[in-house]
Amino acid sequence: MLTGTKSQLYRLAPGLGLAAAAAAVGFFVNHFAPGVPAVLVALVLGVVLANARLIPAAAAPGLVVAAGPVPKAGIILLGFELILQDIVDPLREPRDPPPSCTPDSPGPRPA
């Protein structure tokens, strides 16, 4: 079983490495030009390389994984982080009530 997993990783490595390199280029550009999103740079780089037919065939299986389950898992984890933040933040620091809810407020005005 382990040898099958190892061979699967070797088969996916070129494409996953290429995707990781594109992401690294995106983060590098974003570091020096903060207004340019890293994801946009990686996508444009991928489109340019694909249209110029510079992506080797050996990278295809890894790119399929990088374009399919990996972003979906990232979106799920990002959503989980946001949900967890919504749950933990109110427990962490008490928030002041809105001004209309304080005992000193005169309450709603009669119409």
Secondary structure as UniProt FT lines:
FT   HELIX           2..32
FT   TURN            34..35
FT   HELIX           38..51
FT   TURN            52..53
FT   HELIX           57..59
FT   HELIX           60..67
FT   HELIX           69..92
FT   HELIX           99..101
FT   TURN            103..104
//
